[in-house]
Amino acid sequence: MSAILLDTHVWAWSLTGETRLSEPAVNAMLNAESVYVSPISFFEIGQKVRLGKWPQMQPYVNDLPSLLQRQGGLVAALSPEICLRAATMEWSHRDPFDRLLAATAQDQGIPIISADVAFDTIAGVTRLW
């Protein structure tokens, strides 16, 4: 597998050593040539920390860019086209973060690593877990 996109929770779990990561997900991350994280994941983590909804990420939030770099990860593109695709795609799922992640996976033609089964219902997105 050449490239994958990480859902926000998967990237966070990789930083915190969370044991909920599935074995296939870990293997996919280890074997991928390129591991991408969307810029929207930085925003989602930062916002949830600020609102007190993700206190476990507080120790990491200010170092996220350097942490991704140390992990060897890459920042995925977030273009106007991806944003418009996310806004207009036929998908009943309303979470704007997930919509942007799905549109990124579609645009790049890469699978998303996620525990969230909602991605299974969107055409053109392959979820690995």
FIFIMAR-667279 format. One record per residue (C-alpha): residue number from 1; x, y negated, z negated. Coordinates in Angstrom, 2 decimals. Last residue first. Layout:
BEGIN
{fike:NUM; xx:X; yy:Y; zz:Z} .
...
// end
This chain:
BEGIN
{fike:129; xx:-9.59; yy:1.06; zz:-10.13} .
{fike:128; xx:-9.28; yy:-0.18; zz:-6.58} .
{fike:127; xx:-11.92; yy:-2.42; zz:-5.05} .
{fike:126; xx:-12.16; yy:-2.77; zz:-1.28} .
{fike:125; xx:-13.90; yy:-5.91; zz:-0.07} .
{fike:124; xx:-15.25; yy:-6.25; zz:3.46} .
{fike:123; xx:-18.87; yy:-6.03; zz:2.48} .
{fike:122; xx:-19.66; yy:-6.93; zz:-1.11} .
{fike:121; xx:-21.40; yy:-4.45; zz:-3.41} .
{fike:120; xx:-18.30; yy:-2.71; zz:-4.78} .
{fike:119; xx:-16.99; yy:-6.05; zz:-6.07} .
{fike:118; xx:-19.69; yy:-6.00; zz:-8.76} .
{fike:117; xx:-18.01; yy:-2.86; zz:-10.14} .
{fike:116; xx:-15.64; yy:-5.02; zz:-12.21} .
{fike:115; xx:-12.64; yy:-2.97; zz:-13.37} .
{fike:114; xx:-10.57; yy:-4.79; zz:-10.78} .
{fike:113; xx:-7.63; yy:-4.37; zz:-8.42} .
{fike:112; xx:-8.61; yy:-6.14; zz:-5.23} .
{fike:111; xx:-7.83; yy:-4.63; zz:-1.84} .
{fike:110; xx:-6.22; yy:-6.64; zz:0.96} .
{fike:109; xx:-7.57; yy:-8.07; zz:4.20} .
{fike:108; xx:-6.20; yy:-11.53; zz:3.40} .
{fike:107; xx:-9.47; yy:-13.32; zz:4.09} .
{fike:106; xx:-11.60; yy:-10.57; zz:2.57} .
{fike:105; xx:-9.48; yy:-10.36; zz:-0.59} .
{fike:104; xx:-9.55; yy:-14.16; zz:-0.87} .
{fike:103; xx:-13.33; yy:-14.24; zz:-0.37} .
{fike:102; xx:-13.75; yy:-11.64; zz:-3.13} .
{fike:101; xx:-11.52; yy:-13.64; zz:-5.48} .
{fike:100; xx:-13.41; yy:-16.84; zz:-4.74} .
{fike:99; xx:-16.76; yy:-15.13; zz:-5.39} .
{fike:98; xx:-15.38; yy:-13.59; zz:-8.56} .
{fike:97; xx:-14.39; yy:-17.01; zz:-9.92} .
{fike:96; xx:-17.70; yy:-18.55; zz:-8.87} .
{fike:95; xx:-19.73; yy:-15.93; zz:-10.77} .
{fike:94; xx:-23.08; yy:-15.81; zz:-8.91} .
{fike:93; xx:-23.19; yy:-12.23; zz:-7.63} .
{fike:92; xx:-26.08; yy:-12.02; zz:-5.13} .
{fike:91; xx:-23.69; yy:-11.73; zz:-2.23} .
{fike:90; xx:-24.21; yy:-13.12; zz:1.27} .
{fike:89; xx:-21.14; yy:-15.29; zz:1.56} .
{fike:88; xx:-21.64; yy:-19.07; zz:1.71} .
{fike:87; xx:-19.68; yy:-20.44; zz:-1.22} .
{fike:86; xx:-16.92; yy:-17.86; zz:-1.17} .
{fike:85; xx:-16.49; yy:-18.25; zz:2.61} .
{fike:84; xx:-16.33; yy:-22.02; zz:2.16} .
{fike:83; xx:-13.62; yy:-21.72; zz:-0.50} .
{fike:82; xx:-11.66; yy:-19.25; zz:1.61} .
{fike:81; xx:-11.84; yy:-21.60; zz:4.62} .
{fike:80; xx:-10.76; yy:-24.58; zz:2.51} .
{fike:79; xx:-7.67; yy:-22.57; zz:1.57} .
{fike:78; xx:-6.62; yy:-20.77; zz:-1.57} .
{fike:77; xx:-3.52; yy:-18.78; zz:-0.69} .
{fike:76; xx:-2.41; yy:-16.11; zz:-3.11} .
{fike:75; xx:0.28; yy:-16.86; zz:-5.69} .
{fike:74; xx:2.90; yy:-14.14; zz:-5.75} .
{fike:73; xx:3.96; yy:-11.67; zz:-8.40} .
{fike:72; xx:7.49; yy:-10.67; zz:-9.33} .
{fike:71; xx:6.55; yy:-10.30; zz:-12.99} .
{fike:70; xx:8.95; yy:-13.14; zz:-13.84} .
{fike:69; xx:7.17; yy:-15.35; zz:-11.27} .
{fike:68; xx:3.78; yy:-14.53; zz:-12.75} .
{fike:67; xx:5.09; yy:-15.40; zz:-16.21} .
{fike:66; xx:6.55; yy:-18.66; zz:-14.90} .
{fike:65; xx:3.19; yy:-19.77; zz:-13.54} .
{fike:64; xx:1.27; yy:-18.58; zz:-16.64} .
{fike:63; xx:3.49; yy:-20.28; zz:-19.23} .
{fike:62; xx:0.98; yy:-22.72; zz:-20.72} .
{fike:61; xx:-1.77; yy:-20.10; zz:-20.98} .
{fike:60; xx:0.25; yy:-17.28; zz:-22.50} .
{fike:59; xx:-0.14; yy:-17.72; zz:-26.27} .
{fike:58; xx:-3.81; yy:-18.75; zz:-25.82} .
{fike:57; xx:-4.66; yy:-15.63; zz:-23.79} .
{fike:56; xx:-6.04; yy:-13.67; zz:-26.74} .
{fike:55; xx:-8.29; yy:-16.65; zz:-27.54} .
{fike:54; xx:-10.44; yy:-16.00; zz:-24.45} .
{fike:53; xx:-13.79; yy:-17.72; zz:-24.94} .
{fike:52; xx:-12.47; yy:-20.64; zz:-27.02} .
{fike:51; xx:-13.57; yy:-23.19; zz:-24.41} .
{fike:50; xx:-9.98; yy:-24.23; zz:-23.69} .
{fike:49; xx:-8.91; yy:-20.58; zz:-23.43} .
{fike:48; xx:-11.75; yy:-19.88; zz:-21.01} .
{fike:47; xx:-10.81; yy:-22.89; zz:-18.90} .
{fike:46; xx:-7.14; yy:-22.00; zz:-18.76} .
{fike:45; xx:-7.82; yy:-18.36; zz:-17.89} .
{fike:44; xx:-10.28; yy:-19.28; zz:-15.14} .
{fike:43; xx:-8.05; yy:-22.03; zz:-13.71} .
{fike:42; xx:-5.01; yy:-19.77; zz:-13.52} .
{fike:41; xx:-7.20; yy:-17.06; zz:-12.00} .
{fike:40; xx:-8.45; yy:-19.56; zz:-9.39} .
{fike:39; xx:-4.87; yy:-19.87; zz:-8.15} .
{fike:38; xx:-5.28; yy:-16.28; zz:-6.98} .
{fike:37; xx:-2.85; yy:-13.62; zz:-8.11} .
{fike:36; xx:-1.07; yy:-11.54; zz:-5.49} .
{fike:35; xx:1.04; yy:-8.40; zz:-5.81} .
{fike:34; xx:3.23; yy:-7.72; zz:-2.77} .
{fike:33; xx:5.06; yy:-4.49; zz:-1.92} .
{fike:32; xx:2.53; yy:-2.55; zz:-3.92} .
{fike:31; xx:3.72; yy:0.59; zz:-5.71} .
{fike:30; xx:3.75; yy:-0.68; zz:-9.29} .
{fike:29; xx:0.45; yy:-2.52; zz:-8.98} .
{fike:28; xx:-1.25; yy:0.44; zz:-7.31} .
{fike:27; xx:0.13; yy:2.78; zz:-9.97} .
{fike:26; xx:-1.21; yy:0.55; zz:-12.75} .
{fike:25; xx:-4.64; yy:0.46; zz:-11.11} .
{fike:24; xx:-4.64; yy:4.24; zz:-10.55} .
{fike:23; xx:-3.76; yy:4.76; zz:-14.23} .
{fike:22; xx:-6.57; yy:2.51; zz:-15.39} .
{fike:21; xx:-5.79; yy:-0.68; zz:-17.27} .
{fike:20; xx:-7.62; yy:-0.58; zz:-20.61} .
{fike:19; xx:-4.32; yy:-0.28; zz:-22.51} .
{fike:18; xx:-3.72; yy:-4.01; zz:-22.65} .
{fike:17; xx:-0.04; yy:-4.88; zz:-22.51} .
{fike:16; xx:-0.78; yy:-8.59; zz:-22.85} .
{fike:15; xx:0.57; yy:-9.72; zz:-19.49} .
{fike:14; xx:-0.82; yy:-6.79; zz:-17.49} .
{fike:13; xx:-4.15; yy:-7.30; zz:-19.24} .
{fike:12; xx:-4.21; yy:-10.91; zz:-18.07} .
{fike:11; xx:-3.50; yy:-9.84; zz:-14.48} .
{fike:10; xx:-6.28; yy:-7.27; zz:-14.65} .
{fike:9; xx:-8.68; yy:-9.76; zz:-16.24} .
{fike:8; xx:-8.09; yy:-12.26; zz:-13.44} .
{fike:7; xx:-8.67; yy:-9.76; zz:-10.64} .
{fike:6; xx:-5.40; yy:-8.82; zz:-9.02} .
{fike:5; xx:-4.93; yy:-8.95; zz:-5.25} .
{fike:4; xx:-3.03; yy:-6.18; zz:-3.48} .
{fike:3; xx:-0.39; yy:-5.89; zz:-0.78} .
{fike:2; xx:1.59; yy:-3.22; zz:1.08} .
{fike:1; xx:0.00; yy:0.00; zz:0.00} .
// end
